Amino acid sequence: MMFYLGALYVSCISYSSYQTMTLLCGVPALLLFITFMFIPESPYYYLMHGKRKEAEDAVVWLRGHCDKEEFKRIEDGVQEQLQNKGTFKEIFSFKPNRNAFIMIELFKVFSSCTACLILFSYSTTLVKDSFVSSQDSYILLCILWVFAALVSSSIMDKFPRRKILGVSCVGTLSFYAITTIWYYLKEFSTVDLSSTTWVPLVSIMFGSFFEIIGIVNIPNVLKGEIFPINIKTKAIALSCMTACGLETVNALFYYDLNYLIGEYINFLKPCISCCLCLYITIFHMFETKGLDLETIQHMLTGKNRGKNVENEKHGHA
């Protein structure tokens, strides 16, 4: 959510001069530097260095209290991590880890193909003037993205991950299909679209909303749930590298794709990605909400997925 707030902040000050904008962009960084001086280290960091009292104080600072049983589980987890330091090889040699990594990589690929990433950089040229100017449409989109992030965080622990992701895929596909058709007709037909200039902005707004509540955010939640402690940092680092690489390629070839294919490709691409994501969600993803790591690891071997589906059915009955 803070990422979208940052985009909104920059869009609001974009009307000022470059010098003023540069100075104003430095304000959040300065505030971050000052406030972080008063924030304690992570409890995990203190426990890894044998500072148990400081770790308890950090938990109290973060949550207002320190549950002894939960703190003991954290402490045991850190000790296990220190005794069993994972390697990159373990990500691929151990079946549950390998399956978890493949799942996360697929979802990071899908999230890297979202139209939101292109709209961050090129919405003022891609979204045409309609009931608002292209410049104002970016501010409107930023406000919507912040709202979508708030909705996503509020429903993440209330509904199953698979349902949220499924709804996200269907909603994104529906609205971006409309956007794709509009841009295709605009570029490759003689149909008069002068009275429908509002269509792309409205469909993009709704499509972006559905993208953010599931396709963009669910992979980040899953990363923290399905990897064991000893390889978590390494696996997450690799998935982030994949995402950054694909996002760079998308931004780098934006103009080339527009010239060779057409602007509609920017929305056809997430439509195709949504179809693939929906297939993976329905037929290969299992529900992780409310499950501990041991159960998730067992299900990643493929032996317990049928039981999980049955439990979901009984749980909703």
Secondary structure, DSSP 4 states (H G I P E B T S, - for coil): -HHHHHHHHHHHTTTS-HHHHHHHHHHHHHHHHHHHTTSPPPHHHHHHTT-HHHHHHHHHHHHSS--HHHHHHHHHHHHHHHHS---HHHHHHSHHHHHHHHHHHHHHHHHHT-HHHHHHHHHHHHSPPSSS-HHHHHHHHHHHHHHHHHHHHHHTTTS-HHHHHHHHHHHHHHHHHHHHHHHHHHHH-----GGGTHHHHHHHHHHHHHIIIIIITHHHHHHHHHS-HHHHHHHHHHHHHHHHHHHHHHHHTHHHHHHHT-TTHHHHHHHHHHHHHHHHHHHT----TT--HHHHHHHTTTSSHHHHHHHHHHHH-
